[in-house]
Amino acid sequence: MPPIPTFPIPVRAAPLLGPGSQPADDAELDFMPMPHAMNTFEMPRVPERVDPAALAQVGELLGGLVAALQGAEAARPQLELTGLAPAIVELLNQVLGEGEVAIRIDATPALRIQETVFAGLWRCCELDAEGGLVRDWLEACDIPPVVRAAAHKAAEPALPALQPQPGAMNSPALLAEIGAGLPPTPPGRQINLTLLPMTPEDHAALERALPVGPVAMISRGFGNCHITSTRTRDVWRVQYFNTMKTLILNTIELVAMPEVALASADDLADTRTRLAELVQWLAEAAAEGAP
């Protein structure tokens, strides 16, 4: 987990009134830089020189996924990629691209999950102890169930019992508030740490009470959002950084899964439409390239 910066309050010896106490007339206001870029959907581009048979096979595979997406909320359709020819997998990589959310699960088994440019369509890779690929699949859902399962399995239902440490100011009350909110009820609860007066001993107490769990996620949009599971069930650390990599919001969320990591029902409906367009394009490209 990245270190949490402190925000000291400067003490000025200058007088409040009189000469020199006010800024010069030509002084410029110093604002925090605003976000200047945002990820938006762009249909992936496929190289022009591709085997028409490969295009047709990829279109057929994705076409089956589009059909299954009609019941995505209940069925969570999957497309198994393990064992496919390398040329087909490479073409799938190109047409699906990389989306905003990436997930790392350091557990047994280890998993690396990447959202495609189609929101709610996830590329999931299971790895062995040496980092070799064991299983590779696509899954359409709000978030792959293996993420929830890994976070849940590695966590305890309650906070550990810890004695208050000298110098801790707000952490005892915070931990009592977190413990009282478990298990969380929908829609959950967010505790904002950004503006709380926290001593180094307070931060150390939170680290001891909420050690890092196996699930780490990053969501890219306006800046980055870092999401980390803890060893307490349904307690997450969620930190927002601007495009200058400055921490602007530091929170603890009491929820089964932070909403910022989830694809919505509208996302999945939009993905179904865009995937259908891609499948049609692949079919047309395959027909044009066929001898």
C-alpha contacts under 8 A as a table, 3 or more apart, distances in Angstrom:
res1	aa1	res2	aa2	distance
1	M	212	V	7.38
1	M	228	T	7.78
5	P	247	L	7.76
14	A	20	G	7.78
14	A	21	S	6.47
15	P	18	G	6.99
15	P	20	G	7.98
15	P	21	S	5.88
16	L	21	S	5.62
17	L	21	S	5.49
17	L	22	Q	7.74
18	G	21	S	5.76
19	P	22	Q	7.40
20	G	23	P	7.44
23	P	27	A	6.40
24	A	27	A	5.22
33	P	244	M	7.53
34	M	242	N	7.89
34	M	243	T	7.94
35	P	38	M	7.83
35	P	222	F	5.99
35	P	223	G	7.08
35	P	242	N	6.71
35	P	243	T	5.95
36	H	222	F	7.91
36	H	243	T	7.64
37	A	222	F	6.64
38	M	221	G	5.38
38	M	222	F	5.39
38	M	223	G	7.99
39	N	100	E	7.51
39	N	220	R	7.45
39	N	221	G	5.53
39	N	222	F	7.70
41	F	117	V	6.60
41	F	118	F	7.90
42	E	117	V	7.59
43	M	95	V	7.98
43	M	117	V	7.82
44	P	94	Q	6.78
44	P	95	V	5.22
44	P	96	L	6.57
44	P	97	G	6.28
44	P	117	V	7.95
45	R	94	Q	7.17
45	R	95	V	6.53
46	V	91	L	7.74
46	V	94	Q	6.32
46	V	95	V	6.16
47	P	50	V	6.43
50	V	54	A	7.20
50	V	55	L	7.10
51	D	54	A	5.26
51	D	55	L	6.49
51	D	286	A	7.94
51	D	289	G	7.75
52	P	55	L	4.97
52	P	56	A	6.14
52	P	285	A	7.25
52	P	286	A	4.39
52	P	287	A	7.24
52	P	289	G	5.48
52	P	290	A	5.70
53	A	56	A	5.06
53	A	57	Q	6.18
53	A	286	A	6.77
53	A	290	A	7.74
54	A	57	Q	5.08
54	A	58	V	6.14
54	A	87	A	7.49
54	A	88	I	6.11
54	A	91	L	7.76
55	L	58	V	5.26
55	L	59	G	6.06
55	L	91	L	7.87
55	L	282	L	5.81
55	L	283	A	7.16
55	L	285	A	7.29
55	L	286	A	5.49
56	A	59	G	5.05
56	A	60	E	6.13
56	A	282	L	6.59
56	A	283	A	5.93
56	A	286	A	5.56
57	Q	60	E	5.06
57	Q	61	L	6.22
57	Q	88	I	7.69
58	V	61	L	5.09
58	V	62	L	6.17
58	V	88	I	6.72
58	V	91	L	7.51
58	V	92	L	6.73
58	V	282	L	7.74
59	G	62	L	5.25
59	G	63	G	5.83
59	G	278	L	7.88
59	G	279	V	4.97
59	G	280	Q	7.65
59	G	282	L	5.51
59	G	283	A	6.21
60	E	63	G	4.95
60	E	64	G	6.41
60	E	279	V	7.59
61	L	64	G	5.47
61	L	65	L	6.73
61	L	79	L	7.68
62	L	65	L	4.95
62	L	66	V	6.23
62	L	275	L	7.46
62	L	279	V	6.53
63	G	66	V	5.05
63	G	67	A	6.36
63	G	276	A	7.08
63	G	279	V	6.00
64	G	67	A	5.20
64	G	68	A	6.30
65	L	68	A	5.04
65	L	69	L	6.11
65	L	77	P	6.81
65	L	78	Q	7.33
65	L	79	L	6.78
66	V	69	L	5.08
66	V	70	Q	7.28
66	V	272	R	5.85
66	V	275	L	6.57
66	V	276	A	6.35
67	A	70	Q	6.00
68	A	71	G	6.17
68	A	72	A	6.78
68	A	77	P	5.91
69	L	72	A	4.57
69	L	76	R	7.71
69	L	77	P	6.50
69	L	140	A	7.28
69	L	272	R	6.49
70	Q	272	R	7.99
71	G	74	A	5.87
71	G	75	A	5.82
71	G	76	R	7.58
72	A	75	A	5.16
72	A	76	R	4.82
72	A	77	P	6.16
72	A	140	A	6.60
72	A	141	C	6.43
72	A	268	L	7.79
73	E	76	R	6.26
73	E	141	C	6.80
73	E	265	A	7.65
76	R	139	E	6.54
76	R	140	A	5.45
76	R	141	C	5.36
77	P	139	E	5.84
77	P	140	A	5.65
77	P	141	C	7.74
78	Q	137	W	6.81
78	Q	138	L	5.45
78	Q	139	E	4.39
78	Q	140	A	6.58
79	L	137	W	5.61
79	L	138	L	4.95
79	L	139	E	6.46
80	E	136	D	6.53
80	E	137	W	4.49
80	E	138	L	6.45
81	L	84	L	5.68
81	L	89	V	7.35
81	L	135	R	7.78
81	L	136	D	5.24
81	L	137	W	4.95
81	L	138	L	7.28
82	T	134	V	7.95
82	T	135	R	5.55
82	T	136	D	4.98
82	T	137	W	6.75
84	L	88	I	6.52
84	L	89	V	6.48
85	A	88	I	5.36
85	A	89	V	6.44
86	P	89	V	5.06
86	P	90	E	6.05
87	A	90	E	5.14
87	A	91	L	6.24
88	I	91	L	5.14
88	I	92	L	6.19
89	V	92	L	5.01
89	V	93	N	6.18
90	E	93	N	4.99
90	E	94	Q	6.41
91	L	94	Q	5.09
91	L	95	V	6.30
92	L	95	V	5.25
92	L	96	L	5.94
93	N	96	L	5.47
93	N	97	G	5.87
94	Q	97	G	5.51
96	L	116	T	5.52
96	L	117	V	6.09
96	L	118	F	7.13
97	G	116	T	5.41
97	G	117	V	5.50
98	E	114	Q	6.72
98	E	115	E	6.12
98	E	116	T	4.42
98	E	117	V	5.19
99	G	102	A	7.93
99	G	114	Q	7.11
99	G	115	E	4.94
99	G	116	T	4.43
99	G	117	V	4.07
99	G	118	F	6.95
99	G	119	A	7.06
100	E	115	E	6.49
100	E	116	T	7.76
100	E	117	V	7.43
100	E	218	I	7.94
100	E	219	S	5.39
100	E	220	R	4.87
100	E	221	G	6.76
101	V	114	Q	6.22
101	V	115	E	5.37
101	V	217	M	6.99
101	V	218	I	5.69
101	V	219	S	4.40
101	V	220	R	6.43
101	V	261	A	7.02
102	A	112	R	7.79
102	A	113	I	5.86
102	A	114	Q	4.54
102	A	115	E	6.23
102	A	217	M	5.68
102	A	218	I	5.48
102	A	219	S	6.66
103	I	112	R	5.96
103	I	113	I	4.92
103	I	114	Q	6.26
103	I	215	V	7.19
103	I	216	A	5.85
103	I	217	M	4.40
103	I	218	I	6.66
104	R	110	A	7.93
104	R	111	L	6.12
104	R	112	R	4.92
104	R	113	I	6.43
104	R	214	P	7.95
104	R	215	V	5.93
104	R	216	A	5.28
104	R	217	M	6.31
105	I	110	A	5.55
105	I	111	L	5.05
105	I	112	R	6.41
105	I	147	V	7.41
105	I	150	A	7.35
105	I	214	P	5.42
105	I	215	V	4.68
105	I	216	A	6.51
106	D	109	P	7.70
106	D	110	A	5.08
106	D	111	L	6.92
106	D	214	P	4.93
106	D	215	V	6.64
107	A	110	A	4.91
107	A	111	L	7.72
107	A	150	A	7.25
107	A	214	P	6.01
109	P	126	E	6.62
109	P	127	L	6.49
109	P	128	D	6.62
109	P	129	A	7.89
110	A	126	E	5.96
110	A	127	L	5.34
110	A	128	D	6.83
110	A	129	A	7.74
111	L	124	C	7.06
111	L	125	C	5.58
111	L	126	E	4.57
111	L	127	L	5.90
112	R	124	C	6.15
112	R	125	C	5.29
112	R	126	E	6.67
112	R	127	L	7.82
113	I	122	W	6.70
113	I	123	R	5.60
113	I	124	C	4.52
113	I	125	C	6.19
114	Q	122	W	5.77
114	Q	123	R	5.19
114	Q	124	C	6.66
115	E	118	F	7.43
115	E	119	A	6.75
115	E	120	G	6.81
115	E	121	L	5.96
115	E	122	W	4.36
115	E	123	R	6.04
116	T	119	A	6.51
116	T	120	G	7.73
116	T	121	L	5.80
116	T	122	W	5.81
116	T	123	R	6.71
117	V	121	L	7.90
118	F	121	L	5.65
118	F	271	T	5.30
118	F	274	R	7.63
118	F	275	L	7.63
119	A	122	W	7.99
119	A	263	A	6.27
119	A	267	D	5.65
119	A	268	L	6.52
119	A	271	T	6.13
120	G	140	A	5.54
120	G	141	C	5.37
120	G	142	D	5.53
120	G	143	I	6.92
120	G	262	L	7.79
120	G	263	A	5.02
120	G	264	S	7.58
120	G	267	D	6.45
120	G	268	L	5.66
120	G	271	T	7.31
121	L	138	L	6.80
121	L	139	E	5.75
121	L	140	A	4.47
121	L	141	C	6.66
121	L	268	L	7.86
121	L	271	T	7.69
122	W	138	L	5.51
122	W	139	E	5.22
122	W	140	A	6.24
122	W	141	C	7.81
122	W	143	I	7.70
122	W	144	P	7.29
123	R	136	D	7.48
123	R	137	W	6.02
123	R	138	L	4.74
123	R	139	E	6.73
124	C	136	D	5.81
124	C	137	W	5.34
124	C	138	L	6.07
124	C	139	E	7.44
125	C	133	L	6.76
125	C	134	V	7.45
125	C	135	R	5.76
125	C	136	D	4.64
125	C	137	W	6.68
126	E	133	L	6.07
126	E	134	V	5.43
126	E	135	R	5.04
126	E	136	D	6.50
127	L	130	E	7.64
127	L	131	G	5.22
127	L	132	G	5.29
127	L	133	L	4.73
127	L	134	V	5.28
127	L	135	R	7.19
128	D	131	G	5.22
128	D	132	G	5.33
128	D	133	L	6.56
128	D	134	V	6.23
129	A	132	G	7.38
133	L	136	D	7.32
139	E	144	P	6.85
140	A	143	I	7.94
140	A	144	P	7.80
140	A	268	L	7.64
141	C	144	P	6.34
141	C	263	A	7.18
141	C	268	L	7.37
142	D	262	L	5.04
142	D	263	A	4.34
142	D	264	S	6.14
142	D	265	A	7.61
142	D	268	L	7.90
143	I	147	V	7.25
143	I	261	A	7.46
143	I	262	L	5.71
143	I	263	A	6.71
144	P	147	V	5.79
144	P	148	R	7.54
145	P	148	R	5.38
145	P	149	A	6.19
146	V	149	A	4.93
146	V	150	A	5.98
147	V	150	A	5.34
147	V	151	A	6.33
147	V	215	V	7.11
148	R	151	A	5.31
148	R	152	H	6.03
148	R	256	A	7.79
148	R	257	M	7.33
149	A	152	H	5.14
149	A	153	K	5.95
150	A	153	K	5.25
150	A	154	A	6.35
150	A	214	P	7.07
150	A	215	V	7.13
151	A	154	A	5.61
151	A	155	A	6.47
151	A	213	G	6.82
151	A	214	P	6.46
151	A	215	V	6.07
151	A	229	S	6.21
151	A	230	T	7.72
151	A	233	R	7.37
152	H	155	A	5.43
152	H	233	R	5.88
152	H	234	D	7.54
154	A	213	G	6.77
154	A	214	P	7.14
154	A	231	R	6.27
155	A	213	G	7.33
155	A	230	T	6.91
155	A	231	R	4.21
155	A	232	T	4.76
155	A	233	R	4.87
156	E	159	L	7.33
156	E	231	R	6.11
156	E	232	T	4.87
156	E	233	R	5.50
157	P	182	L	7.79
157	P	183	P	7.58
157	P	232	T	5.96
157	P	233	R	5.18
158	A	179	G	6.80
158	A	182	L	7.12
158	A	232	T	6.01
158	A	233	R	7.11
159	L	179	G	6.34
159	L	209	A	6.50
159	L	210	L	7.58
159	L	232	T	6.01
160	P	209	A	6.18
162	L	209	A	7.23
164	P	168	A	6.90
164	P	172	P	6.65
164	P	205	A	7.85
165	Q	168	A	5.73
165	Q	201	E	7.18
165	Q	205	A	7.50
166	P	201	E	7.50
167	G	199	T	7.21
167	G	201	E	5.63
167	G	202	D	7.49
168	A	171	S	6.15
168	A	172	P	7.35
168	A	199	T	6.54
168	A	200	P	7.86
168	A	201	E	4.97
168	A	202	D	4.76
168	A	205	A	7.48
169	M	172	P	7.19
169	M	198	M	6.97
169	M	199	T	6.79
169	M	201	E	7.89
169	M	202	D	6.34
170	N	173	A	5.59
170	N	174	L	6.23
170	N	197	P	7.41
170	N	198	M	6.43
170	N	202	D	6.43
171	S	174	L	4.86
171	S	175	L	5.95
171	S	198	M	7.71
171	S	202	D	4.97
171	S	203	H	7.50
171	S	205	A	6.51
171	S	206	L	6.68
172	P	175	L	5.27
172	P	176	A	6.18
173	A	176	A	5.05
173	A	177	E	6.15
174	L	177	E	5.04
174	L	178	I	6.20
175	L	178	I	4.99
175	L	179	G	6.04
175	L	206	L	7.67
175	L	209	A	7.90
176	A	179	G	5.12
176	A	180	A	6.11
177	E	180	A	5.19
177	E	181	G	6.37
178	I	181	G	5.19
178	I	182	L	6.78
178	I	254	L	7.53
179	G	182	L	5.54
181	G	184	P	5.48
181	G	189	R	7.96
181	G	254	L	7.23
182	L	234	D	7.85
182	L	254	L	7.54
183	P	233	R	8.00
183	P	234	D	7.24
184	P	188	G	5.49
184	P	189	R	7.34
184	P	234	D	7.27
184	P	254	L	5.92
184	P	255	V	5.92
184	P	256	A	7.72
185	T	188	G	5.46
185	T	255	V	7.64
186	P	255	V	7.42
187	P	255	V	7.22
188	G	253	E	7.35
188	G	254	L	5.44
188	G	255	V	4.68
188	G	256	A	7.81
189	R	253	E	5.78
189	R	254	L	5.04
189	R	255	V	6.59
190	Q	251	T	6.57
190	Q	252	I	5.85
190	Q	253	E	4.48
190	Q	254	L	6.25
191	I	251	T	5.48
191	I	252	I	5.11
191	I	253	E	6.26
192	N	195	L	7.32
192	N	196	L	7.72
192	N	249	L	7.45
192	N	250	N	6.18
192	N	251	T	4.56
192	N	252	I	6.65
193	L	196	L	5.33
193	L	249	L	7.71
193	L	250	N	5.44
193	L	251	T	5.44
193	L	252	I	7.48
194	T	248	I	7.46
194	T	249	L	5.63
194	T	250	N	5.13
194	T	251	T	7.14
198	M	201	E	7.90
198	M	202	D	5.64
198	M	203	H	6.78
199	T	202	D	5.02
199	T	203	H	6.57
200	P	203	H	5.16
200	P	204	A	6.19
201	E	204	A	4.97
201	E	205	A	6.10
202	D	205	A	5.07
202	D	206	L	6.36
203	H	206	L	5.15
203	H	207	E	6.26
204	A	207	E	5.04
204	A	208	R	6.28
205	A	208	R	5.15
205	A	209	A	6.14
206	L	209	A	5.07
206	L	210	L	5.71
206	L	211	P	7.99
207	E	210	L	5.19
207	E	211	P	5.42
207	E	212	V	7.96
208	R	211	P	5.78
210	L	230	T	5.56
210	L	231	R	6.05
210	L	232	T	6.55
211	P	230	T	5.56
211	P	231	R	5.71
212	V	228	T	6.86
212	V	229	S	6.19
212	V	230	T	4.58
212	V	231	R	6.22
213	G	216	A	7.92
213	G	228	T	6.90
213	G	229	S	4.76
213	G	230	T	4.20
213	G	231	R	5.09
214	P	228	T	7.99
214	P	229	S	6.57
214	P	230	T	7.71
215	V	228	T	5.86
215	V	229	S	5.29
216	A	226	H	7.46
216	A	227	I	5.80
216	A	228	T	4.58
216	A	229	S	6.55
217	M	226	H	5.88
217	M	227	I	4.94
217	M	228	T	6.34
217	M	261	A	7.80
218	I	224	N	6.65
218	I	225	C	5.54
218	I	226	H	4.68
218	I	227	I	6.16
219	S	224	N	5.73
219	S	225	C	5.03
219	S	226	H	6.65
219	S	260	V	7.60
219	S	261	A	6.78
220	R	223	G	6.03
220	R	224	N	4.66
220	R	225	C	6.42
221	G	224	N	6.29
222	F	242	N	6.67
222	F	243	T	6.84
223	G	240	Y	7.48
223	G	241	F	5.58
223	G	242	N	4.31
223	G	243	T	4.36
223	G	244	M	7.70
223	G	245	K	7.29
224	N	240	Y	5.96
224	N	241	F	5.19
224	N	242	N	6.50
224	N	243	T	7.34
224	N	245	K	7.80
225	C	238	V	6.96
225	C	239	Q	5.65
225	C	240	Y	4.45
225	C	241	F	6.18
226	H	237	R	7.99
226	H	238	V	5.73
226	H	239	Q	5.17
226	H	240	Y	6.42
227	I	236	W	6.90
227	I	237	R	5.81
227	I	238	V	4.59
227	I	239	Q	6.59
227	I	258	P	7.95
228	T	236	W	5.74
228	T	237	R	5.19
228	T	238	V	6.54
229	S	235	V	6.73
229	S	236	W	4.79
229	S	237	R	6.48
230	T	233	R	7.13
230	T	235	V	6.06
230	T	236	W	5.80
230	T	237	R	7.26
231	R	235	V	7.95
232	T	235	V	5.74
233	R	256	A	7.97
234	D	253	E	7.92
234	D	254	L	5.62
234	D	255	V	5.10
234	D	256	A	4.78
234	D	257	M	7.12
235	V	252	I	6.90
235	V	253	E	5.76
235	V	254	L	4.76
235	V	255	V	6.39
235	V	256	A	7.68
236	W	252	I	5.66
236	W	253	E	5.12
236	W	254	L	6.55
236	W	255	V	7.51
236	W	257	M	7.95
236	W	258	P	7.46
237	R	250	N	7.79
237	R	251	T	6.06
237	R	252	I	4.76
237	R	253	E	6.40
238	V	250	N	6.26
238	V	251	T	5.23
238	V	252	I	6.04
238	V	253	E	6.94
239	Q	247	L	7.01
239	Q	248	I	7.78
239	Q	249	L	5.73
239	Q	250	N	4.56
239	Q	251	T	6.10
240	Y	247	L	5.93
240	Y	248	I	5.79
240	Y	249	L	5.04
240	Y	250	N	6.49
241	F	244	M	7.52
241	F	245	K	5.21
241	F	246	T	5.15
241	F	247	L	4.46
241	F	248	I	5.53
241	F	249	L	7.13
242	N	245	K	5.27
242	N	246	T	5.53
242	N	247	L	6.76
242	N	248	I	6.66
243	T	246	T	7.41
247	L	250	N	7.14
253	E	258	P	6.96
255	V	258	P	6.26
257	M	261	A	7.52
257	M	262	L	7.82
258	P	261	A	5.87
258	P	262	L	7.23
259	E	262	L	5.26
263	A	267	D	5.86
263	A	268	L	7.08
264	S	267	D	4.99
264	S	268	L	6.51
265	A	268	L	5.17
265	A	269	A	6.25
266	D	269	A	5.04
266	D	270	D	6.10
267	D	270	D	5.15
267	D	271	T	6.09
268	L	271	T	4.90
268	L	272	R	6.16
269	A	272	R	5.17
269	A	273	T	6.55
270	D	273	T	5.21
270	D	274	R	6.29
271	T	274	R	5.10
271	T	275	L	5.84
272	R	275	L	5.22
272	R	276	A	6.15
273	T	276	A	5.21
273	T	277	E	6.48
274	R	277	E	5.04
274	R	278	L	6.27
275	L	278	L	4.91
275	L	279	V	6.11
276	A	279	V	5.07
276	A	280	Q	6.25
277	E	280	Q	5.17
277	E	281	W	6.23
278	L	281	W	5.03
278	L	282	L	6.13
279	V	282	L	5.09
279	V	283	A	6.22
280	Q	283	A	5.13
280	Q	284	E	6.26
281	W	284	E	5.12
281	W	285	A	6.06
282	L	285	A	5.06
282	L	286	A	6.02
283	A	286	A	5.14
283	A	287	A	6.20
284	E	287	A	5.12
284	E	288	E	6.18
285	A	288	E	5.16
285	A	289	G	6.17
286	A	289	G	5.21
286	A	290	A	6.02
287	A	290	A	5.26
